[in-house]
Amino acid sequence: MITLGILLLLLGLLFHVALLWSVGVVLVVLGALLAVLGAVGRGVAGRRHFF
């Protein structure tokens, strides 16, 4: 999820598409949050790991 977010951020920056930039930011933040929660052992929505 983080990788996809970074890719969308770069594409949004390269092609000047604000929607790609916004979705990329949301995916990076959400992916980082889920990665941190998974690393500390806290399950989210019944899952301990999000890959």
PDBQT receptor file of N, H, CA, C and O in Angstrom, charges set to zero:
ATOM      1  N   MET A   1       0.823  -1.175   0.000  1.00  0.00    +0.000 N 
ATOM      2  CA  MET A   1       0.000   0.000   0.000  1.00  0.00    +0.000 C 
ATOM      3  C   MET A   1       0.878   1.253   0.000  1.00  0.00    +0.000 C 
ATOM      4  O   MET A   1       0.574   2.247  -0.659  1.00  0.00    +0.000 OA
ATOM      5  N   ILE A   2       1.959   1.177   0.746  1.00  0.00    +0.000 N 
ATOM      6  H   ILE A   2       2.206   0.369   1.281  1.00  0.00    +0.000 HD
ATOM      7  CA  ILE A   2       2.873   2.321   0.793  1.00  0.00    +0.000 C 
ATOM      8  C   ILE A   2       3.537   2.520  -0.570  1.00  0.00    +0.000 C 
ATOM      9  O   ILE A   2       3.692   3.648  -1.038  1.00  0.00    +0.000 OA
ATOM     10  N   THR A   3       3.922   1.420  -1.192  1.00  0.00    +0.000 N 
ATOM     11  H   THR A   3       3.796   0.504  -0.812  1.00  0.00    +0.000 HD
ATOM     12  CA  THR A   3       4.576   1.498  -2.508  1.00  0.00    +0.000 C 
ATOM     13  C   THR A   3       3.631   2.078  -3.551  1.00  0.00    +0.000 C 
ATOM     14  O   THR A   3       4.033   2.922  -4.352  1.00  0.00    +0.000 OA
ATOM     15  N   LEU A   4       2.385   1.635  -3.547  1.00  0.00    +0.000 N 
ATOM     16  H   LEU A   4       2.059   0.949  -2.897  1.00  0.00    +0.000 HD
ATOM     17  CA  LEU A   4       1.395   2.172  -4.479  1.00  0.00    +0.000 C 
ATOM     18  C   LEU A   4       1.168   3.657  -4.226  1.00  0.00    +0.000 C 
ATOM     19  O   LEU A   4       1.029   4.435  -5.171  1.00  0.00    +0.000 OA
ATOM     20  N   GLY A   5       1.129   4.050  -2.968  1.00  0.00    +0.000 N 
ATOM     21  H   GLY A   5       1.241   3.419  -2.201  1.00  0.00    +0.000 HD
ATOM     22  CA  GLY A   5       0.957   5.465  -2.632  1.00  0.00    +0.000 C 
ATOM     23  C   GLY A   5       2.098   6.323  -3.136  1.00  0.00    +0.000 C 
ATOM     24  O   GLY A   5       1.879   7.413  -3.664  1.00  0.00    +0.000 OA
ATOM     25  N   ILE A   6       3.323   5.826  -2.973  1.00  0.00    +0.000 N 
ATOM     26  H   ILE A   6       3.501   4.940  -2.545  1.00  0.00    +0.000 HD
ATOM     27  CA  ILE A   6       4.491   6.574  -3.462  1.00  0.00    +0.000 C 
ATOM     28  C   ILE A   6       4.467   6.675  -4.984  1.00  0.00    +0.000 C 
ATOM     29  O   ILE A   6       4.799   7.716  -5.551  1.00  0.00    +0.000 OA
ATOM     30  N   LEU A   7       4.072   5.583  -5.639  1.00  0.00    +0.000 N 
ATOM     31  H   LEU A   7       3.802   4.737  -5.178  1.00  0.00    +0.000 HD
ATOM     32  CA  LEU A   7       3.972   5.596  -7.096  1.00  0.00    +0.000 C 
ATOM     33  C   LEU A   7       2.933   6.618  -7.559  1.00  0.00    +0.000 C 
ATOM     34  O   LEU A   7       3.174   7.364  -8.507  1.00  0.00    +0.000 OA
ATOM     35  N   LEU A   8       1.787   6.651  -6.895  1.00  0.00    +0.000 N 
ATOM     36  H   LEU A   8       1.591   6.045  -6.124  1.00  0.00    +0.000 HD
ATOM     37  CA  LEU A   8       0.760   7.627  -7.270  1.00  0.00    +0.000 C 
ATOM     38  C   LEU A   8       1.202   9.057  -6.973  1.00  0.00    +0.000 C 
ATOM     39  O   LEU A   8       0.875   9.979  -7.721  1.00  0.00    +0.000 OA
ATOM     40  N   LEU A   9       1.941   9.241  -5.886  1.00  0.00    +0.000 N 
ATOM     41  H   LEU A   9       2.207   8.493  -5.278  1.00  0.00    +0.000 HD
ATOM     42  CA  LEU A   9       2.481  10.573  -5.595  1.00  0.00    +0.000 C 
ATOM     43  C   LEU A   9       3.400  11.045  -6.716  1.00  0.00    +0.000 C 
ATOM     44  O   LEU A   9       3.306  12.185  -7.170  1.00  0.00    +0.000 OA
ATOM     45  N   LEU A  10       4.283  10.163  -7.153  1.00  0.00    +0.000 N 
ATOM     46  H   LEU A  10       4.360   9.237  -6.784  1.00  0.00    +0.000 HD
ATOM     47  CA  LEU A  10       5.214  10.528  -8.223  1.00  0.00    +0.000 C 
ATOM     48  C   LEU A  10       4.492  10.784  -9.543  1.00  0.00    +0.000 C 
ATOM     49  O   LEU A  10       4.819  11.729 -10.261  1.00  0.00    +0.000 OA
ATOM     50  N   LEU A  11       3.515   9.945  -9.861  1.00  0.00    +0.000 N 
ATOM     51  H   LEU A  11       3.250   9.177  -9.278  1.00  0.00    +0.000 HD
ATOM     52  CA  LEU A  11       2.759  10.157 -11.101  1.00  0.00    +0.000 C 
ATOM     53  C   LEU A  11       1.945  11.450 -11.043  1.00  0.00    +0.000 C 
ATOM     54  O   LEU A  11       1.851  12.176 -12.032  1.00  0.00    +0.000 OA
ATOM     55  N   GLY A  12       1.362  11.731  -9.884  1.00  0.00    +0.000 N 
ATOM     56  H   GLY A  12       1.439  11.141  -9.080  1.00  0.00    +0.000 HD
ATOM     57  CA  GLY A  12       0.619  12.982  -9.734  1.00  0.00    +0.000 C 
ATOM     58  C   GLY A  12       1.509  14.198  -9.873  1.00  0.00    +0.000 C 
ATOM     59  O   GLY A  12       1.111  15.211 -10.449  1.00  0.00    +0.000 OA
ATOM     60  N   LEU A  13       2.709  14.093  -9.345  1.00  0.00    +0.000 N 
ATOM     61  H   LEU A  13       3.032  13.270  -8.877  1.00  0.00    +0.000 HD
ATOM     62  CA  LEU A  13       3.660  15.199  -9.461  1.00  0.00    +0.000 C 
ATOM     63  C   LEU A  13       4.138  15.350 -10.901  1.00  0.00    +0.000 C 
ATOM     64  O   LEU A  13       4.253  16.464 -11.413  1.00  0.00    +0.000 OA
ATOM     65  N   LEU A  14       4.413  14.227 -11.545  1.00  0.00    +0.000 N 
ATOM     66  H   LEU A  14       4.320  13.322 -11.129  1.00  0.00    +0.000 HD
ATOM     67  CA  LEU A  14       4.933  14.253 -12.917  1.00  0.00    +0.000 C 
ATOM     68  C   LEU A  14       3.903  14.765 -13.918  1.00  0.00    +0.000 C 
ATOM     69  O   LEU A  14       4.231  15.563 -14.796  1.00  0.00    +0.000 OA
ATOM     70  N   PHE A  15       2.649  14.306 -13.788  1.00  0.00    +0.000 N 
ATOM     71  H   PHE A  15       2.382  13.658 -13.075  1.00  0.00    +0.000 HD
ATOM     72  CA  PHE A  15       1.599  14.667 -14.747  1.00  0.00    +0.000 C 
ATOM     73  C   PHE A  15       0.708  15.804 -14.277  1.00  0.00    +0.000 C 
ATOM     74  O   PHE A  15      -0.235  16.170 -14.978  1.00  0.00    +0.000 OA
ATOM     75  N   HIS A  16       0.981  16.373 -13.106  1.00  0.00    +0.000 N 
ATOM     76  H   HIS A  16       1.747  16.076 -12.536  1.00  0.00    +0.000 HD
ATOM     77  CA  HIS A  16       0.221  17.504 -12.554  1.00  0.00    +0.000 C 
ATOM     78  C   HIS A  16      -1.263  17.151 -12.411  1.00  0.00    +0.000 C 
ATOM     79  O   HIS A  16      -2.135  17.918 -12.818  1.00  0.00    +0.000 OA
ATOM     80  N   VAL A  17      -1.536  15.976 -11.826  1.00  0.00    +0.000 N 
ATOM     81  H   VAL A  17      -0.827  15.353 -11.495  1.00  0.00    +0.000 HD
ATOM     82  CA  VAL A  17      -2.909  15.539 -11.582  1.00  0.00    +0.000 C 
ATOM     83  C   VAL A  17      -3.114  15.522 -10.068  1.00  0.00    +0.000 C 
ATOM     84  O   VAL A  17      -2.541  14.695  -9.359  1.00  0.00    +0.000 OA
ATOM     85  N   ALA A  18      -3.930  16.436  -9.595  1.00  0.00    +0.000 N 
ATOM     86  H   ALA A  18      -4.396  17.108 -10.171  1.00  0.00    +0.000 HD
ATOM     87  CA  ALA A  18      -4.124  16.602  -8.151  1.00  0.00    +0.000 C 
ATOM     88  C   ALA A  18      -4.803  15.391  -7.520  1.00  0.00    +0.000 C 
ATOM     89  O   ALA A  18      -4.538  15.070  -6.361  1.00  0.00    +0.000 OA
ATOM     90  N   LEU A  19      -5.668  14.719  -8.263  1.00  0.00    +0.000 N 
ATOM     91  H   LEU A  19      -5.882  14.980  -9.204  1.00  0.00    +0.000 HD
ATOM     92  CA  LEU A  19      -6.361  13.553  -7.726  1.00  0.00    +0.000 C 
ATOM     93  C   LEU A  19      -5.377  12.427  -7.415  1.00  0.00    +0.000 C 
ATOM     94  O   LEU A  19      -5.489  11.782  -6.373  1.00  0.00    +0.000 OA
ATOM     95  N   LEU A  20      -4.425  12.185  -8.297  1.00  0.00    +0.000 N 
ATOM     96  H   LEU A  20      -4.334  12.708  -9.144  1.00  0.00    +0.000 HD
ATOM     97  CA  LEU A  20      -3.407  11.157  -8.042  1.00  0.00    +0.000 C 
ATOM     98  C   LEU A  20      -2.564  11.522  -6.825  1.00  0.00    +0.000 C 
ATOM     99  O   LEU A  20      -2.225  10.657  -6.017  1.00  0.00    +0.000 OA
ATOM    100  N   TRP A  21      -2.234  12.780  -6.697  1.00  0.00    +0.000 N 
ATOM    101  H   TRP A  21      -2.509  13.483  -7.353  1.00  0.00    +0.000 HD
ATOM    102  CA  TRP A  21      -1.440  13.247  -5.563  1.00  0.00    +0.000 C 
ATOM    103  C   TRP A  21      -2.199  13.020  -4.258  1.00  0.00    +0.000 C 
ATOM    104  O   TRP A  21      -1.624  12.532  -3.285  1.00  0.00    +0.000 OA
ATOM    105  N   SER A  22      -3.485  13.369  -4.233  1.00  0.00    +0.000 N 
ATOM    106  H   SER A  22      -3.952  13.764  -5.024  1.00  0.00    +0.000 HD
ATOM    107  CA  SER A  22      -4.298  13.217  -3.027  1.00  0.00    +0.000 C 
ATOM    108  C   SER A  22      -4.463  11.754  -2.632  1.00  0.00    +0.000 C 
ATOM    109  O   SER A  22      -4.318  11.407  -1.460  1.00  0.00    +0.000 OA
ATOM    110  N   VAL A  23      -4.761  10.907  -3.592  1.00  0.00    +0.000 N 
ATOM    111  H   VAL A  23      -4.879  11.189  -4.544  1.00  0.00    +0.000 HD
ATOM    112  CA  VAL A  23      -4.924   9.480  -3.315  1.00  0.00    +0.000 C 
ATOM    113  C   VAL A  23      -3.599   8.888  -2.853  1.00  0.00    +0.000 C 
ATOM    114  O   VAL A  23      -3.580   8.034  -1.967  1.00  0.00    +0.000 OA
ATOM    115  N   GLY A  24      -2.502   9.327  -3.437  1.00  0.00    +0.000 N 
ATOM    116  H   GLY A  24      -2.517  10.021  -4.157  1.00  0.00    +0.000 HD
ATOM    117  CA  GLY A  24      -1.186   8.855  -3.028  1.00  0.00    +0.000 C 
ATOM    118  C   GLY A  24      -0.870   9.204  -1.588  1.00  0.00    +0.000 C 
ATOM    119  O   GLY A  24      -0.333   8.376  -0.852  1.00  0.00    +0.000 OA
ATOM    120  N   VAL A  25      -1.194  10.411  -1.179  1.00  0.00    +0.000 N 
ATOM    121  H   VAL A  25      -1.631  11.084  -1.777  1.00  0.00    +0.000 HD
ATOM    122  CA  VAL A  25      -0.952  10.833   0.211  1.00  0.00    +0.000 C 
ATOM    123  C   VAL A  25      -1.776   9.976   1.167  1.00  0.00    +0.000 C 
ATOM    124  O   VAL A  25      -1.269   9.526   2.195  1.00  0.00    +0.000 OA
ATOM    125  N   VAL A  26      -3.032   9.752   0.834  1.00  0.00    +0.000 N 
ATOM    126  H   VAL A  26      -3.444  10.118  -0.001  1.00  0.00    +0.000 HD
ATOM    127  CA  VAL A  26      -3.902   8.957   1.696  1.00  0.00    +0.000 C 
ATOM    128  C   VAL A  26      -3.365   7.530   1.815  1.00  0.00    +0.000 C 
ATOM    129  O   VAL A  26      -3.341   6.976   2.915  1.00  0.00    +0.000 OA
ATOM    130  N   LEU A  27      -2.938   6.929   0.712  1.00  0.00    +0.000 N 
ATOM    131  H   LEU A  27      -2.958   7.379  -0.180  1.00  0.00    +0.000 HD
ATOM    132  CA  LEU A  27      -2.426   5.562   0.746  1.00  0.00    +0.000 C 
ATOM    133  C   LEU A  27      -1.124   5.455   1.527  1.00  0.00    +0.000 C 
ATOM    134  O   LEU A  27      -0.921   4.476   2.244  1.00  0.00    +0.000 OA
ATOM    135  N   VAL A  28      -0.250   6.427   1.405  1.00  0.00    +0.000 N 
ATOM    136  H   VAL A  28      -0.416   7.223   0.822  1.00  0.00    +0.000 HD
ATOM    137  CA  VAL A  28       1.006   6.389   2.153  1.00  0.00    +0.000 C 
ATOM    138  C   VAL A  28       0.737   6.499   3.652  1.00  0.00    +0.000 C 
ATOM    139  O   VAL A  28       1.304   5.745   4.443  1.00  0.00    +0.000 OA
ATOM    140  N   VAL A  29      -0.116   7.424   4.038  1.00  0.00    +0.000 N 
ATOM    141  H   VAL A  29      -0.577   8.036   3.395  1.00  0.00    +0.000 HD
ATOM    142  CA  VAL A  29      -0.423   7.602   5.461  1.00  0.00    +0.000 C 
ATOM    143  C   VAL A  29      -1.129   6.371   6.018  1.00  0.00    +0.000 C 
ATOM    144  O   VAL A  29      -0.770   5.891   7.094  1.00  0.00    +0.000 OA
ATOM    145  N   LEU A  30      -2.115   5.860   5.314  1.00  0.00    +0.000 N 
ATOM    146  H   LEU A  30      -2.406   6.249   4.440  1.00  0.00    +0.000 HD
ATOM    147  CA  LEU A  30      -2.849   4.685   5.773  1.00  0.00    +0.000 C 
ATOM    148  C   LEU A  30      -1.941   3.454   5.827  1.00  0.00    +0.000 C 
ATOM    149  O   LEU A  30      -2.002   2.680   6.782  1.00  0.00    +0.000 OA
ATOM    150  N   GLY A  31      -1.111   3.275   4.817  1.00  0.00    +0.000 N 
ATOM    151  H   GLY A  31      -1.062   3.904   4.041  1.00  0.00    +0.000 HD
ATOM    152  CA  GLY A  31      -0.187   2.150   4.821  1.00  0.00    +0.000 C 
ATOM    153  C   GLY A  31       0.820   2.226   5.944  1.00  0.00    +0.000 C 
ATOM    154  O   GLY A  31       1.130   1.210   6.567  1.00  0.00    +0.000 OA
ATOM    155  N   ALA A  32       1.336   3.413   6.215  1.00  0.00    +0.000 N 
ATOM    156  H   ALA A  32       1.084   4.238   5.710  1.00  0.00    +0.000 HD
ATOM    157  CA  ALA A  32       2.283   3.576   7.322  1.00  0.00    +0.000 C 
ATOM    158  C   ALA A  32       1.605   3.311   8.661  1.00  0.00    +0.000 C 
ATOM    159  O   ALA A  32       2.201   2.683   9.537  1.00  0.00    +0.000 OA
ATOM    160  N   LEU A  33       0.377   3.776   8.834  1.00  0.00    +0.000 N 
ATOM    161  H   LEU A  33      -0.107   4.286   8.123  1.00  0.00    +0.000 HD
ATOM    162  CA  LEU A  33      -0.361   3.542  10.066  1.00  0.00    +0.000 C 
ATOM    163  C   LEU A  33      -0.606   2.044  10.286  1.00  0.00    +0.000 C 
ATOM    164  O   LEU A  33      -0.408   1.540  11.391  1.00  0.00    +0.000 OA
ATOM    165  N   LEU A  34      -1.030   1.345   9.251  1.00  0.00    +0.000 N 
ATOM    166  H   LEU A  34      -1.191   1.755   8.353  1.00  0.00    +0.000 HD
ATOM    167  CA  LEU A  34      -1.266  -0.092   9.372  1.00  0.00    +0.000 C 
ATOM    168  C   LEU A  34       0.031  -0.847   9.612  1.00  0.00    +0.000 C 
ATOM    169  O   LEU A  34       0.041  -1.830  10.352  1.00  0.00    +0.000 OA
ATOM    170  N   ALA A  35       1.121  -0.406   9.003  1.00  0.00    +0.000 N 
ATOM    171  H   ALA A  35       1.112   0.393   8.402  1.00  0.00    +0.000 HD
ATOM    172  CA  ALA A  35       2.411  -1.062   9.225  1.00  0.00    +0.000 C 
ATOM    173  C   ALA A  35       2.874  -0.896  10.664  1.00  0.00    +0.000 C 
ATOM    174  O   ALA A  35       3.394  -1.838  11.263  1.00  0.00    +0.000 OA
ATOM    175  N   VAL A  36       2.688   0.293  11.222  1.00  0.00    +0.000 N 
ATOM    176  H   VAL A  36       2.266   1.058  10.736  1.00  0.00    +0.000 HD
ATOM    177  CA  VAL A  36       3.082   0.534  12.610  1.00  0.00    +0.000 C 
ATOM    178  C   VAL A  36       2.208  -0.283  13.557  1.00  0.00    +0.000 C 
ATOM    179  O   VAL A  36       2.719  -0.896  14.494  1.00  0.00    +0.000 OA
ATOM    180  N   LEU A  37       0.912  -0.300  13.327  1.00  0.00    +0.000 N 
ATOM    181  H   LEU A  37       0.496   0.198  12.566  1.00  0.00    +0.000 HD
ATOM    182  CA  LEU A  37       0.018  -1.068  14.181  1.00  0.00    +0.000 C 
ATOM    183  C   LEU A  37       0.322  -2.564  14.096  1.00  0.00    +0.000 C 
ATOM    184  O   LEU A  37       0.255  -3.263  15.107  1.00  0.00    +0.000 OA
ATOM    185  N   GLY A  38       0.648  -3.051  12.928  1.00  0.00    +0.000 N 
ATOM    186  H   GLY A  38       0.703  -2.483  12.107  1.00  0.00    +0.000 HD
ATOM    187  CA  GLY A  38       1.013  -4.455  12.781  1.00  0.00    +0.000 C 
ATOM    188  C   GLY A  38       2.337  -4.771  13.445  1.00  0.00    +0.000 C 
ATOM    189  O   GLY A  38       2.516  -5.865  13.979  1.00  0.00    +0.000 OA
ATOM    190  N   ALA A  39       3.263  -3.833  13.421  1.00  0.00    +0.000 N 
ATOM    191  H   ALA A  39       3.117  -2.943  12.987  1.00  0.00    +0.000 HD
ATOM    192  CA  ALA A  39       4.588  -4.057  14.013  1.00  0.00    +0.000 C 
ATOM    193  C   ALA A  39       4.522  -4.138  15.540  1.00  0.00    +0.000 C 
ATOM    194  O   ALA A  39       5.317  -4.847  16.158  1.00  0.00    +0.000 OA
ATOM    195  N   VAL A  40       3.590  -3.425  16.140  1.00  0.00    +0.000 N 
ATOM    196  H   VAL A  40       2.944  -2.850  15.638  1.00  0.00    +0.000 HD
ATOM    197  CA  VAL A  40       3.475  -3.481  17.599  1.00  0.00    +0.000 C 
ATOM    198  C   VAL A  40       2.549  -4.598  18.055  1.00  0.00    +0.000 C 
ATOM    199  O   VAL A  40       2.315  -4.760  19.253  1.00  0.00    +0.000 OA
ATOM    200  N   GLY A  41       2.023  -5.367  17.114  1.00  0.00    +0.000 N 
ATOM    201  H   GLY A  41       2.213  -5.236  16.141  1.00  0.00    +0.000 HD
ATOM    202  CA  GLY A  41       1.203  -6.518  17.453  1.00  0.00    +0.000 C 
ATOM    203  C   GLY A  41      -0.268  -6.227  17.643  1.00  0.00    +0.000 C 
ATOM    204  O   GLY A  41      -1.015  -7.088  18.106  1.00  0.00    +0.000 OA
ATOM    205  N   ARG A  42      -0.685  -5.053  17.302  1.00  0.00    +0.000 N 
ATOM    206  H   ARG A  42      -0.077  -4.353  16.926  1.00  0.00    +0.000 HD
ATOM    207  CA  ARG A  42      -2.103  -4.692  17.447  1.00  0.00    +0.000 C 
ATOM    208  C   ARG A  42      -2.851  -5.108  16.199  1.00  0.00    +0.000 C 
ATOM    209  O   ARG A  42      -2.502  -4.689  15.095  1.00  0.00    +0.000 OA
ATOM    210  N   GLY A  43      -3.868  -5.921  16.361  1.00  0.00    +0.000 N 
ATOM    211  H   GLY A  43      -4.152  -6.261  17.258  1.00  0.00    +0.000 HD
ATOM    212  CA  GLY A  43      -4.671  -6.350  15.224  1.00  0.00    +0.000 C 
ATOM    213  C   GLY A  43      -5.640  -5.267  14.794  1.00  0.00    +0.000 C 
ATOM    214  O   GLY A  43      -6.219  -4.579  15.634  1.00  0.00    +0.000 OA
ATOM    215  N   VAL A  44      -5.819  -5.111  13.495  1.00  0.00    +0.000 N 
ATOM    216  H   VAL A  44      -5.349  -5.669  12.812  1.00  0.00    +0.000 HD
ATOM    217  CA  VAL A  44      -6.761  -4.145  12.947  1.00  0.00    +0.000 C 
ATOM    218  C   VAL A  44      -7.734  -4.924  12.078  1.00  0.00    +0.000 C 
ATOM    219  O   VAL A  44      -7.319  -5.615  11.147  1.00  0.00    +0.000 OA
ATOM    220  N   ALA A  45      -9.009  -4.820  12.369  1.00  0.00    +0.000 N 
ATOM    221  H   ALA A  45      -9.346  -4.259  13.125  1.00  0.00    +0.000 HD
ATOM    222  CA  ALA A  45     -10.070  -5.500  11.615  1.00  0.00    +0.000 C 
ATOM    223  C   ALA A  45      -9.852  -7.013  11.602  1.00  0.00    +0.000 C 
ATOM    224  O   ALA A  45     -10.112  -7.676  10.598  1.00  0.00    +0.000 OA
ATOM    225  N   GLY A  46      -9.379  -7.547  12.714  1.00  0.00    +0.000 N 
ATOM    226  H   GLY A  46      -9.168  -7.008  13.530  1.00  0.00    +0.000 HD
ATOM    227  CA  GLY A  46      -9.208  -8.981  12.826  1.00  0.00    +0.000 C 
ATOM    228  C   GLY A  46      -7.939  -9.540  12.208  1.00  0.00    +0.000 C 
ATOM    229  O   GLY A  46      -7.743 -10.755  12.189  1.00  0.00    +0.000 OA
ATOM    230  N   ARG A  47      -7.079  -8.672  11.705  1.00  0.00    +0.000 N 
ATOM    231  H   ARG A  47      -7.238  -7.685  11.721  1.00  0.00    +0.000 HD
ATOM    232  CA  ARG A  47      -5.831  -9.132  11.077  1.00  0.00    +0.000 C 
ATOM    233  C   ARG A  47      -4.650  -8.511  11.790  1.00  0.00    +0.000 C 
ATOM    234  O   ARG A  47      -4.685  -7.339  12.165  1.00  0.00    +0.000 OA
ATOM    235  N   ARG A  48      -3.621  -9.286  11.973  1.00  0.00    +0.000 N 
ATOM    236  H   ARG A  48      -3.593 -10.238  11.669  1.00  0.00    +0.000 HD
ATOM    237  CA  ARG A  48      -2.412  -8.758  12.619  1.00  0.00    +0.000 C 
ATOM    238  C   ARG A  48      -1.407  -8.222  11.612  1.00  0.00    +0.000 C 
ATOM    239  O   ARG A  48      -0.562  -7.397  11.959  1.00  0.00    +0.000 OA
ATOM    240  N   HIS A  49      -1.490  -8.686  10.360  1.00  0.00    +0.000 N 
ATOM    241  H   HIS A  49      -2.177  -9.356  10.078  1.00  0.00    +0.000 HD
ATOM    242  CA  HIS A  49      -0.529  -8.259   9.339  1.00  0.00    +0.000 C 
ATOM    243  C   HIS A  49      -1.286  -7.843   8.091  1.00  0.00    +0.000 C 
ATOM    244  O   HIS A  49      -2.252  -8.492   7.691  1.00  0.00    +0.000 OA
ATOM    245  N   PHE A  50      -0.847  -6.780   7.495  1.00  0.00    +0.000 N 
ATOM    246  H   PHE A  50      -0.062  -6.253   7.820  1.00  0.00    +0.000 HD
ATOM    247  CA  PHE A  50      -1.375  -6.323   6.212  1.00  0.00    +0.000 C 
ATOM    248  C   PHE A  50      -0.239  -6.324   5.223  1.00  0.00    +0.000 C 
ATOM    249  O   PHE A  50       0.716  -5.561   5.372  1.00  0.00    +0.000 OA
ATOM    250  N   PHE A  51      -0.325  -7.157   4.227  1.00  0.00    +0.000 N 
ATOM    251  H   PHE A  51      -1.100  -7.777   4.106  1.00  0.00    +0.000 HD
ATOM    252  CA  PHE A  51       0.743  -7.262   3.230  1.00  0.00    +0.000 C 
ATOM    253  C   PHE A  51       0.234  -6.802   1.903  1.00  0.00    +0.000 C 
ATOM    254  O   PHE A  51       0.977  -6.809   0.921  1.00  0.00    +0.000 OA
TER     255      PHE A  51
